[in-house]
Amino acid sequence: MVYGMKKTLSITLLLSVLCSHVSFADTYRSALGFELSLPDQWLVLSRETISNAYDGKTLDELGLSKAFSNADDAAKARNKIEKGKVEYYFDTDKHSSGFVRSINLQIIQRIAGAADTTSGTSCPNIEEQLRNFHKDNLNVSHCEFNTTDDIHQLTYIYTKTNDSLTHYHHEYQITPNIVLLMVAITDTEGVTEFGVTQKLIISAIREFFSEYPMLSKVSNELYAQQKYTQAYDAAMKLATIGDQDGEYLLALMHEHNYIANSNHKTAHEYYLSAASKGNMLAVNNLGNLYFFGKGVSKDIAKSATLYKQAATTGLAVAQTNYAGLLFKGQGVDANPNKAVAWYLKAARQGDTQAGNFLNTLYLKEASSGNIEAWRMLAALYLEGAGVNKDIRTGLQYLQRAANSGSTSARELLVIIYTQGRFGVERNENLAQKWRQVIN
């Protein structure tokens, strides 16, 4: 805590010295949440300023058309600004030369399962990646990955051969799913003043988002403790910047009526948003909403599609849900064999619902004279697949199958006693006994 106070104080003192000769505009609240005061020659293009200060004027009417490559890029930028996804800051002192000094901030979603680009491994490859992206030659003069605090930061500086501008890129890992990208571009003149503005924004970002890297863990812990109001508040902070974990938790609380004014339609919206970013738990739970008709029209076929989508990524609960529909022929053509295969995938990941289903099914089949069902039942207990691992019970079932004539069970017993599989001690005498029975 003392270190953090000293660090904050040192930044404040540094900025006060740098900014002592600069006049500042009024404080405004960014669409990203933090508050900021910039030198008054800086024009802020944000959701707030477009809707209030600029009264719906086009970028061309604001004199900003030169800041973008073409009209199409300007229109796309405006759309993102109005949605609160991007903010631009322009130094009006450089208006005549096309706003060569500018800074923009944007939230970047990391799709679940995607590689982490905000890491030290990015620096060795950053120049090649930038050249491929810009389709131009350039020179990277600096690249650094900073992990000294909770917000990991990748910073790199480069110049392109076709202009004299310096590009500063700062990537902040705000949460495991969200990167805040800050791009600052300037000419060689006025670097000191430009640096002041960069430091002001960086300081505001770090101060405001300091708690965010731990928010997902905190919100889940509060949820597990059934402190739903506090969990909701923490999750809402994450969801506001588009974090899929926050959206999923909000949806969960709305779906199960854990908070005041719970709404299944709102749950559907949050699940849908999280699912679009690769959250497979959200995809599975969307399937639940369609299966039960909660907040949406009941549609078991759509539910089956969603369950299958999540199941194919390896999500055990979705595999069990999809298997259930396959087994009963709900929303899909009945296929008991495929259903059992999906149940087994889920059980081997520890899904107890799948394990209990298979246990009941195999016992029923075995009692009806299917000797191979005793072998499959044995495998559940030997592996601990969705049931408590029980070597003694597993061996009893396996020996019952073997004594009833199952060659597969006998072969498995040979392997178990020869190799010591499933935690069973090697026993060459028993292995030889079953070899002789096979022959």
RAQUI-V432511 format. One record per residue. N is the residue number from 0. OMEGA is omega as a letter, one per 40 degrees, with the letter a starting at -180 (999 if undefined). Layout:
n=<N N>
omega=<OMEGA OMEGA>
//
This chain:
n=<0 1 2 3 4 5 6 7 8 9 10 11 12 13 14 15 16 17 18 19 20 21 22 23 24 25 26 27 28 29 30 31 32 33 34 35 36 37 38 39 40 41 42 43 44 45 46 47 48 49 50 51 52 53 54 55 56 57 58 59 60 61 62 63 64 65 66 67 68 69 70 71 72 73 74 75 76 77 78 79 80 81 82 83 84 85 86 87 88 89 90 91 92 93 94 95 96 97 98 99 100 101 102 103 104 105 106 107 108 109 110 111 112 113 114 115 116 117 118 119 120 121 122 123 124 125 126 127 128 129 130 131 132 133 134 135 136 137 138 139 140 141 142 143 144 145 146 147 148 149 150 151 152 153 154 155 156 157 158 159 160 161 162 163 164 165 166 167 168 169 170 171 172 173 174 175 176 177 178 179 180 181 182 183 184 185 186 187 188 189 190 191 192 193 194 195 196 197 198 199 200 201 202 203 204 205 206 207 208 209 210 211 212 213 214 215 216 217 218 219 220 221 222 223 224 225 226 227 228 229 230 231 232 233 234 235 236 237 238 239 240 241 242 243 244 245 246 247 248 249 250 251 252 253 254 255 256 257 258 259 260 261 262 263 264 265 266 267 268 269 270 271 272 273 274 275 276 277 278 279 280 281 282 283 284 285 286 287 288 289 290 291 292 293 294 295 296 297 298 299 300 301 302 303 304 305 306 307 308 309 310 311 312 313 314 315 316 317 318 319 320 321 322 323 324 325 326 327 328 329 330 331 332 333 334 335 336 337 338 339 340 341 342 343 344 345 346 347 348 349 350 351 352 353 354 355 356 357 358 359 360 361 362 363 364 365 366 367 368 369 370 371 372 373 374 375 376 377 378 379 380 381 382 383 384 385 386 387 388 389 390 391 392 393 394 395 396 397 398 399 400 401 402 403 404 405 406 407 408 409 410 411 412 413 414 415 416 417 418 419 420 421 422 423 424 425 426 427 428 429 430 431 432 433 434 435 436 437 438>
omega=<i i a i i a i a a i a a i a a i a a a a a i a i i i i i i i i i a i a i a i a i a i a i a i a a i a a a a i i i i i i i i a a a a a a a a a i i i i i i a i i i a i i a a i i i a i a i a a a a i i a i a i i i i i i i i i a i a i i a a a a a a a a a a a i i i i i a a a a i i a i a a i a i a i a i a i i a i a i a a i i a a i a a i a i i i i a i a i i a a i i a i i i a i i a i i a a i i i i a i a i a i i i i a a a a a a a a a a a i a a i i i i a i a i a a i i a a i i a i i a a i i a a i i i a a i i a a i a a i i a i i i a a i i i i a a i a a i i a i i i a i i i i a i i i a a i a a a i i i a a a i i i i i a i a i a a a i i a a a i i i i a i i i i a a a i i i i a i a a i i i i i i a i a a a i i i a i i i i i a i i a a i i a a i i i i a i i i i a i i a i a i i a a i i i a a a a i i i i i a i i i a i i i a i a i i i i i i a a a i a a a i i i i i i a i i i a i a i i i i a 999>
//
